Amino acid sequence: MQKILESLRNKLQNMMQRGGTQLKNQSPAHERHSQILDISELRRRGLQEIFNFYSRQHIPQNRKFEELEEAMSQIDLGEFMKFCKDFEIPLPKLKIQEVFKKSCVMGHKPLKYEQFDGSLTRLAVEINKVKLQEINQKLKIIDNQIRMNMQNPREQKQRFKN
């Protein structure tokens, strides 16, 4: 499993490197719009590869061929949790489950590729919310220390003299 995951990461890095050199080698006459499309296409391909890997992790037994195809084109909550663990998403499990549920059309249904792509945006928002809360807490502590120092200026002068 780890070998497959490492292989996928290497493929994604190689695709990004090849895509980056292709963009550098383009003539200045190409529009910036075409470069953005190339980058977004590379992102889509990489995400599709990751989605395909995780969607095929749990293959259900005793299903018809059509049902298997459907099941292998979706990611359920367990596979989504495994994805988040493998990519070291710094969120608690309950928050990840909440993101999954918000991304689903009907609560606990598995995610299709488009929903999976949207869930990554939601994960990023949640990660940044946590980081923003931590930064705000640190700023409040600093603000309180500054206020305390401003209230006691004589005490501060004595500290600097010693």
C-alpha positions, 0 to 999 in steps of 0.5 A: 500500500505504501509503495503504491502511495509513494508511486502515485506521489512520484507520478504526480511530482513528475507530472508537475515537473514536466508541466512546469518545464513545458510552461517555461518553454512556451513562447511569449506569444502564447496567452497567459490564459492557455498557461492557466488552462495547462496548469489546471489540466495538470491539477485535474489529472493529478487529482483524478489519479488520486481519486481513482486510487482511493475509490478502488480501495474497497471493492464490494463483493457479490455485486453486478458488473454495473454496480461495481463500476459505479462503486469504483467511481466513488469514494466513501467516508472510510476511503476519504478518511484514509486519503486525509490520513495519508496526506496528513490533513491536520484536522480532527476526525469529526471535522473531516467527517463534517467536510465529507457530509457537506460535500455529499449530495445526500449526507452519507452517500459516497463522493463522485470526482466533482464532489471530491474536488469540492471537498478539497476546497472545504478541507483547505478552508477548515485547515485555514480556520484552525490556523487563523484561530491559533494566530488570533489567540497568539495575537490576543496574548501579545495584545494583553502583554502590550496593554499590561506593559503600557499600564506599568511604564515605571515598572518597565523603566526599572527593568531596563535599568537593572 
